[in-house]
Each structure stands twice: as C-alpha cells, then as structure tokens.
Amino acid sequence: MYQYTEFDRQFVKARASQFRDQLTRWQNGQLPEDEFKPLRLQNGWYVQRYAPMLRVAVPYGELSSAQLRVLAKIARDYDQPDAAMLQDAQATQDKLGPVALKNGQSVHTVLTKGYAHFTTRQNVQYNWIPLDKSADVMDLLASVDMHGIQTSGNCIRNITSDERAGIAVDEIADPRPFGEIMRQWSTLHPEFAFLPRKFKIAISGASEDRAAIGWHDVGLQLLRNEAGELGFKVLVGGGMGRTPIIGTVIREFLPWDQIMNFLEAVVRVYNRYGRRDNIYKARIKILVKAEGQKYIDEVEAEYQQIIGHDGGPHTITQAEYDRVAACFVAPKLDSAPQGVQPIAAEDETAFSRWLQQNVAPHQNPDLRAVTLSFKRLGQAPGDATADQLDIAAGLADRFSAGEARVTHEQNLLLPWVHADALPDLWRAARQAGLAKANIHLLTDMIACPGGDFCSLANARSLPIAEAITERYQDFDELHDIGEIDLHISGCINSCGHHHSGHIGILGVDKDGKEWYQVSLGGSDGSNLSGPALAGKAVGPSFSAAEVPEVIEAVLNTYRQQREGRETFIATLRRVGADPFKAAANGARFSASRVDAAEASAA
C-alpha cells in the first residue's frame, strides 16, 4: 500500500482543521449556507433525503486494517441519526409503504444505522452522521491518512482500479503507482477545481478489464507495444446517466511517462469547451460526442504545446515512478500457518463452492485473492456493519498482511492469502457471515442506496434487491444459473450501474409512483461480459411488485434456451433479446391480471 509521507499526513490534518473552522463559523452564523455548501461538498459532505451523507475517499480501493477499524468506529459511534432524522425518515417510509409481492408477502425497508456502505467506485459512504459531528469524523479519518477530499464537486474524483492490481495473473503492469501519481496531481489542482461537471478516471493494468474503463470520463489501459515498451491506451468520454456512452479511444498507445501531460491536455480542453449552461449536457461525454474528431485534435494540439515546454512539466521521471512504486511491493508474509485443519466431510460442498466463486488465482502461486461477500438476506448490497468492519480488519491482519480492498461489486477482497490458510479463512469468514459463495452470481448484485436515502432517486432500490435476494436463496439454483451481473439504480444518475448489467433495473417516476425499467444485455467490459455495452430496455416500466416476477421469467427463459453451461449473457447474445422480452412482458400481463382479479374480488 502507498505510505503517506509527512507532507501527505500534515496536508490531510490541516484540511481537517480547516473544515472544523468552516463548520464552526457556519454554526455560529458567520458563514452563510451558500458559502458553506461548496466547502462541505469539497470534503465529501452531502445533505441527502433525511440526513448528511459522507463519502470517504479510498484511492484505487486499498484499505489497511487500521483504516478499517477507524471506519468501524465511525459507523458505530457517529452513524447514528437523531430523533428528528428518524421521525422524518419513518414518516416517509410509512407513506411509501412496503413493496408488495405477488406471493402475498411484502418487503419493508429497514432504515439501518451504524453501517458503512461500499460503493461501485471503491469509496465508503455513511448515511446518518449529523453535521455537528462531521469535524470529529474528519479528525478520525485524518488519524489514519484518510479524508473525503474531492469525493464530491465538479473536480477529478477518486481514481479507481482493478481490485486485483499488483496480484492478477493476467497483469501487464501494476496500475497502482500511476493511480497514486494521478491522485497527487489531481488533488486540489487549482485549474481543475471547478470543472463543468464531475470527472472520473479508471485505470486497468491487466488484459481483462475489471475496472470498467469504458464507462468512465477517462479510461486508461496499460499495455505493451510490439517493441515491448509500456504505455497506455486512452479512452475519453465514457459515462452512464441519461446518455450512456462508451469512451472513445483517442490514443492507441501513449508512452507511460507522458500520461500526466496527456491527461492535463484532456481535462484542460474539457474545462475550456465543456457546457456550463446545462447540467445535463456538462459531462465530457457530451462534448466528445458532439465534437468528435475536433475534440481529439484540440487535445493533441494542447498536448503538443504542453510537452513543448522543457519536455512537459508533468513527465514522469524514472526516479519518481520508482519512488512511488516502492510503496506497492508485495508485503513480507509470515510463513503459511502450520497445522491447518482439514475440511469436515459435511462441509466439503460448501467449501468447494466458496473456492470456486470467492477465491481467485494470484501472481504468487503460493497465494490467493479471496473476496469476502457482503451480500446477504436482510442487509443492503454493499452495506457493512461496524462489527463486520472490525471482523474484516481482523481477517486482514490474520490472513492478508493487514490489507483489504474495496471491489467494484461492493465487497472486500483480501489480496495476500496463503493457499494453505484457505480452510482456516473460510471457517473464520463463515462464522462472521462473510463467506457466502455467491461472488459473480445473481445475489452478488450491485445496488445504489436509492430512494431510501438519496434525495435524487425516483424509486427505492433496496426493497427490490431484497425481494430478488429472498427469492434466490437456494445455492443449487444460484450455481445452476451461473455467473450473471444484476445491477439496480434508483434513478437515471446510474450509481448502481444499471446500464452495464446483464440485467439492469432502473427506478423511474410515473405519476408520483415508483416504477422500474428493466434492461438486458449490458456489459462492464470484463471477460465474462465482453466489450463495454449499454443494455436495452425490454419495454415499458414495471411496478415494484412485478419486478421479481419479471426477473424470474427472464431467468427461466435463459435456462430453457441455453446450451450446456452457457452463461446468461452468452445465451442472450446468441438467441437475441426477443424471447426474453416476451417473457418479461408476459410476466407483466400476468401480474396485471392478478391485480384485476384481486380488485374484482374486493
């Protein structure tokens, strides 16, 4: 992991002190709300539907066990709503009511507290911290080299990467040193503090794209040319939201030492020409789509001008790369645990499934990468209790050299596990409820907090996720369905990445009521999914009660149509969307007839 220098540490502590002063002046009426708002946003503090929401930066997803314990303390001691917050939230929930299902059951939203939430961009969020406690939280974060700087606002956000960076067997080069150099360059960059809109960068160093680079404002792929030289393929203008667009390749190969000069050109041209008069047209994807080759030419001209000054002010020297890369060497590991107990016969099936789904190969043949699943019935996808965070810290210390990583799929990965320790880790994780063998399966779904917490959402995501999870609790059935990406967003802003799901669910507003649009065939760019691609809607929106029926109908169609162990996405692409659309809409009509029958009987 990157080790903060004394400068880094003092910088973060000074920022926390500065925020405390801003908060105090706002509380005393000395700082108007319209002046305080951008200051709190620049430190990751939003005000959501019921309470403030804090977003904590986790660059390229890496966390130490010490940081996990502080995140647990924040969840336990500070993620606690006051009476007014809870009363307001409960009144809204009572008005919305539970999500009724066609089997006569219903799913209630449980407004949990004392949680942290892992996001798809490898950050950590909290939903209930009162603003009058925010400065105390910032001090706690700074004590372990963490902060919320630039997790909000129209600036360059958290740099994301592959959770297997530095350990993946298909890795071309470790992306983390470059991610760290980009973090240092972008933090409080005076020219890019007020961009037309937020700006997100993802970087992958492996042959398989596990960072969804095509879906980012800038996506970077490390590769080697025919001469064996290291460089980047550069994609610009990807994004989800109202207009899903896959990034355009504007450089097939850029020498690695020029990436910062080139990024400066990319962002500078966007800052110069991006729309500021219309928030819906302000993202760089709109500029790239509208201008096409003209934008690419402008970037190239700007880049040539930048490097014309003494070879470029941001050219990465070998010495600087080596300094940063030295922080990312493999940790010195203790020898494998002695006396590892064999798996009991009655546990062999469960352990074997866990090995298959949750354990990945490693560059070091003696090690494995293990994913702890935070997806289970009764807990929102990506949520982690204070106790679970503490337990994860203990598992990281015991099995993974004190390191864990937030994954794009809202779980935690342990990157340094001895193969011989897998049985012991499985037993410890199972006891903590973190060993569910569902990674990449249906219940390992991505979901945003939705209308239960977010003021932008049109509909709730969490009851829908809970209803689907409840329906698919049979592990034999889950493994029969196989690997599949199900993504749920509560609104068009796409925080749940519904566009890239093999099955995507989008909450929409329809006459003031919650409805859901279902799409099929999306891809994040991974080997399982193929090239990045936006899914296509199967038709008009569905009621909340219909969504589980629609998902079941789509999956039943897949099992009827597949050949052998063919995956869902492969079957969909082979046979086309029509049979799936017919099944989905058939479920809608069936549900509507049930509604009519119930109304008639009443």
N, C-alpha and C positions, 0 to 999 in steps of 0.2 A: 504493500500500500504506500501511497505517497505520504511522506512525512513532512508536516508543516515546518517551515523554517521559523526562526524567531520573528522575522518580519511578518510572515503569514499570521502567526499567532497574535502578535500585537495589533495587526490590522483588524482582525476579526473582533478582538476585545474592544478596540477603540470604536468600531462600528456599533457594538452592543451598547457601549456607554453613550454614544451619540443618540441612539434610539431611545434610551432611557430619558435623556434630556428632552427629546422631542415629545415623548409621551407625557412627561410631567408638565411641560408647557401647554400641551393640548388639554390636559385635565384641569389646569388652572385657568383656562380660557385665554391664555396668552398666544396660542397658536390656533388660528381658525381651522375648521374642519376641512375646507377646500385646500388648505396648505398642508395639513397633516396627512390627508389621504394618500397623495403620491409618495410621501415619506414612508408610511407604513407598508404600502404596496411594494416599494423597493426592498423591503426587508421580509417580504413573504406573508404579510398580514392582510387577509381579505376580510370583508364582512359578508357573511353568507345569509342563508334564509333565516336562521334563528340565532346565530352566534358567529363570532370571529372564526376564521379558519386560517391555520398556519401551515405554510408549505416550507419544509426544510430541504435544503439542497443536499443531494447525495451524488457528487460528481462520479460519472460512469458507474454508479451503483455500489461502490465499495464502502463497507462499514466494518469498523473494529468492534470487538466485544465490548470495549469500554463505551463506545458510542451507542451501541445497542442498549446498554444498561441505562445510560442517560435518557435515551428515547423512552425506555420503560418508565423511568421516574417521572418524566413529563406526562406520560399517559396516566399514570397512577395519581399523581399529585395535582396536576393542572388541567387535564382534560375533563373538567368537572363543571357542568353548567349550573348557573344559579337558578333560583326558583322561578324567576321571571322567564328565563330562556326555556325551561322545561314546560312551563304553563303555556307559553306561546306555541311551542312545538306540539304539545299534546292536543291543543285545540285544533290545530291544522290537521293532525292525523285523524282526530275524531270526525272532522268534516269530510276528509277524503274517504275514510272507512277502509276496511280490509279489501284485499284483492280476492274476489270470489272465484272459485274454480268450478269446473263443470261436474266434478265428482262430489259436489256438496260441501267440500272443505273450503277454507279460506286462509289466506296468508296475511298476517299482520306485520306491519313494520315495527321493529323493536328499535327505538332510538337509544342506541348504546352509548355509553360514556366510558372513559378510561381506556380508550383504544388509540392506536396509531393506524394509519392506512397507507399501504404501499401503492404507488401509482404506476401507470404504464410507462412513465418517463423516469423511473428509478428514483423518485423522490419519496418523502414521507410527509403525510399530512395529519393534522388534528382538527377536529370539528367543534370543540366545545371550550376552548381556552378563553376566558374573559380577557378583554383588552387591558384591564388594570393589572393583570398578572403577566402581560406579554414581555415586559422588560426583564423580569426574573427568569423567564424561559430563555430569552436571548443570552443572558449571562450563563445559564446552564449549558446551552449549546456551545458557547464560546469556550467553555472549560474543557471540551473535548474536540476542539477545532471544527465546530460546525456552525452553521448560520442559515439564514433564509435569503441572503443577498441574491437579487436577480432571479428569484423564483416566480416573480410576477413583473408586470410592467412591460412596456414596449422596448425591450432590450434583448440581448442574447441570453437565453435561458440556460438551464443545466445541460451540460454536454453528456449525451448518453452513449452507451456502447453495448457490446455483447457481454452478457454476464459471465461468459467463459473466456474473456480476454486474458491472454497470458497462459492459458492452460489447454485451450482447444486443440485437438489433434489435427484439425484442418486449418490451423492458423498460418498465415503468410508472414505476419509481423504483429507484434503486440500493439494494439491501438492506444493503450492507456497513457504512455508518455506523451503522445500527441494530444490526447484529450486533456491532460494536465496543462500542457503548454497553452492550449486554446483557452482553458479556464482562466489561467493567469492573464492572458492577453485580453480577454473579454470582460473581466471583472472591472466594473466602474470605468470602462473605456469611455472617455469624455465625448468622443464623436458619435458613439453608438448608444448613448444613454436614453435617447428619445427617438427611436425608430418609428416609422409609420405604424408598425404593429409588432407583436412579439415575434421572436426569431429563435428557431430550434435547430440544433445541429446534432447529427448522429454519425458515429464512426464505427466501421467494422474492419477487423483485420483478418477475417477468416474467409474461406471460399464459400461457406454458407452464410447468408445474411441473417443473423439473429438479432439485428438492431433495427430492422425495418427502415433502412436508409432511404428508400424511395419515397417514403411518406413524410419526409422532413423538409424544412426550408432549405437546408443543405445536408446532403448525404455524402459521406466520404468512404470509399472502398480502397483499402490498401492492397496493392498488387505489385507484381514484378514484370518488367517488360522483357523482351526477348534477350536483352543483354544481361538480365538478372538484376537490374537496378530497381530499387524500391521507389514507389511513387503512389499517387492517388488517382483513382477515377473520381471525378467531381460531378455530383448531381445537384441541381438547383431548382427550386420551385415546386417541391412536393408539399402535400398537405391534405388534410381531411376537411372537416367543416361543411359549409354549404356547398362548396365546389370541390369535390375530391379530385385531386390531380397527382399523378406520379411525376417525380422530379425528372427534369431534362438533363441528359448528360452534356455538360459544356466543356469538359476536358476528359479525354480518354486516358491520358497519362500526364501527371504533373509531378516533377521531382519532389521528393519528400521535404527537402529543405525549403521549398518555396510555398508550402501550403499556407503559411500565415500571411505572406504578401498577397497571395491569390484570394484568400478569404477577406482580407481588407478591401480588395477591389470589388468582390461580390457584394459585400454589405454596403460599401460606400455608394455604389451605383444604385442599389435599392434605396438607400437613405435619400439619395438625390431625386429619384423619379417615382418612388412609391406613392400611392394615393393616400392623402391625408384628409380628404374631404368626405370619405365614405368608409366607415369602419368595416363594411362587408367586402370592400374591394382593396383593402390596405395591405393584405399579405403579399409576400413576394411572389407567390404562385400566380397571382392575378397579373402582376407586372410581366413575368416571364411568358405567360400565356398570351398576353396582349401584344407584347413587343417582339417575341420570338428571337430571331437572329440579331435584331437590333440590340437587344439587351446583351446578348452574348458578345457582340462586337464592342459594346461600351465597356464591359468587364475586361475584355482583353486589352483595350486601349488604356484603361485605368491601371491594369496590372503592369503593362509595359512602362507606364510613367512612374509607377512605384519602384520598380526594380532598376529604373534608370538612375536613381539616386544611390550611388555607392553600393550597387548590387542588391538594394532592397533593405529597408530598415528592420524588417521582421524575418529576414532569412535566418533559419535555424542553424546555428553552428553545430559542428560535431560535438564540441565541448558542452554546449548547453543541452543537446539531446542526451549525451552520456550522463550529465548531472541529474536530469530528471529520470531517465531510465533506470538509474541505480536504485531508485526508490521502489522499483517494481520487480526486483529479482525474487525468485522463489524463496520463501522463508526456510530457515533451518528447522527441520522437523525432528521431533523425537522419533526414536525407533518405533516400529509398529508395536501396538500393545501385545503383551505376552498373555498366553492362556485364554485366547478368545474362545468363548463358549460356542459349541455348535448349535444350530437352529433345531429346536424340537420338531419332531415329525409333524405335529398338528399345525405348526407354523410355516411349514415349507412352502405351501402355495402362496400365502400372503407375502412372505419374504421374497419369493421368486418374482412375484408381480411388482414388488417395490423395486427390485434390482432392474427389472425391465423398463419401468416407467420413470423412476426418480433418480437413477444412477447413470451418469454419462462417463465415457472414457476420458483419459487425461493424457497430456503430453508425457508425463512421467508414468511409465507402465505400472509402477507400484501404487499409484494414487488414483482416486476417482473424484468426480464432481457430483455432489449429492444435493438434490432440491428438497427442501422442507415445504410441504404443502400447507398453505393457509386457506384452503378451500374446503369447507365442510358445512354440513347442515347446521343452521342456526347462527351462522357467522357470515357476514357480508364478504364477498370476494375481496381479498387484499387487506382485510382488517386483521390486526394483531393486538391481543390484549397485553396489558402491562406484564402479566405473568408469562405470557408466551414469548415476549421480547426478552425477558430475563432468562427464560429457559433456552432460547436460541443463542443468547450470549454464552451460556454455559456449554452448550453443544459446540459452539465455535471454538471456545477455549480448549475443550477436551479433545475435539476431533479435527479441527481445521485451522490450527495455528492462530487462533483468535480473530479469524476473518470470516465475514459473510458478505453476500452481495444481493442487492435487490434485483429481481428479474423483471423483464418487460411484461411477464404474465402475472405480476403481483405476488410473487412468492419470494423466498430466500434461498440462496444457493450457498453451500459450503464447498469451497474450492480446493481444499487441501486434505482430503480424507484418505487415510491408508486403506487399501483394499482389504487388508486383514481385519480392519476395525469395523467393516460394514455391518456384521451381525450385532455388535455392541451398539453402534449408532442407531440401527433400526429399532432395537429394543428401547433405547432411551427416547427416541423420537416418537415411537408408538405410544409409550406411556404418557407423553406430553400431548398426544393428539396431532402430531405433525408428520406422521408417516403414511398418510393416505396415498395409496398407489394410483393416483389419478392425473399425474402430470401429462399434459397434452391430450387428455381425454375430455369428454363432454363437460364434466363438473369442474374442470380446471378452467372455468370461463373467466373472461375479463369483464369487469363491470365498473362503471363510474358510480359515485355516491348518489347521483340522480336527484330527483325531486325531494327526497327525504332530507337532504342537506343543502343542495345547491340552489341558489336563487335564480339561476339561468335555465334550469331544467324545465321541460314541458311535462315530464312524467317521471314516475318513480322507476328506478332500475332494480332496486334491491328486492322487492317482493317478487318480481318476475324471476330474478336469479334464484331466489329461494324456492319458488314453485317448481322450476325445472330441476334444481338440485334434489328436491324431495322426491320427484318422480323417478329419478335415475340413481337410486341408491344401491341397486344390485350390481356388484362388481363383475359378475359374469356377463351381464348385459353391457356394462360400460366397456369392457375389454372386447366384447364381440363387435360393438360399434366401431371401436378403434379410435385412432387419433383424429381429432377434429377441433377446429377453432370456433368457439361461440363467443361473440363479443356483444356487449349491451351498452348503449349510451342513452342517457336521459334527455338529450337534446341534440340539435344539429351541430353543436360545437365538437362533438365526437371524442370526448375524453375517454370513452370506453372503446374507441377504435372500431366502431361497428362496420365501417366501410371495408376493413381488411379481414373481417371474419368470414370463414367458410359459410357460417350462418351469422348474420348481423341483425340485431334488434335495435330499433331507434324509437325513442319516445317522442310522440308528436301531440300537439294540442288540437283538439277537434271540438269546437263549440264549448270550450271550457272544460272538457273532459280528457282523461288520459287514454290515448290510443297508441298503437305500436305498429311500425312498418317493419316488415321482415325482408331481408335481402339475402341473396345466395351468391356464392362464387368469389368472394373477396379473397385477397391474399396479402400477407405481410412481406413476402419476398423470400421466405425460408425455403429449404429444400422440400419440406412437406407440401408447401402451398404453391410453389413455383413463383414466377415473376410477380412483383407487386401489381395488384389489380383491385379496383373497386367493385364490390358486389352490386348486383342489380335487384331492385325490388320485385317481389313476386306479385304485387298488385296493390290494391287499396289497403289501408291500415286495418288492424285487428284490435278488438277490445282486449283488455288485460286478461279476462277470463279465457279468451280464445288462444292466447299465445302458446301456453303449454300444449294445447291440442294441435296447433299448427306445427310446432317443433316435432311432436311425436309423429305426425303424418309425414313430414319431410324425412325423418329418420327411417320410418317404416318403408318408404319408397326406396330409399338408399339400399336397405337390406334386401329388398326384392330385386333390385336392378344390378347390384354389384356382382363382380366376377371374382370368385375366390376371396382373398384377403385384401381386395382393392379398397383403398381409402375412400372416404366420403367425397373429398374434393376430386379425386381421380374419376370416380363414377359420375359425378355431376358433369364434369367436362366431357366425358365420353358419350353419355346419352343425351346431354343437353338439359336445359332447365325446365322444359315443358312438363314432363311428368311430375316434377317437384312442385311446380306452380299449381298444377291441377290438384295435387294432394293438399297443398296448403289452403287453397281456396275452397276445396271440398270440406275441410275441417271448419272453415268459417261458416259455410252454409249450414253444416250440421249443427254447429253451436247456435246459429241463429234460429234454427227450427226448435231447438231445445228451449231457447228463450221464449219463443212464441207459445210453445206448449205450456210452459210454466205460467206465463201471463194469462193464457186462456183458462187454466185450471184455477188460478186465483180468482 
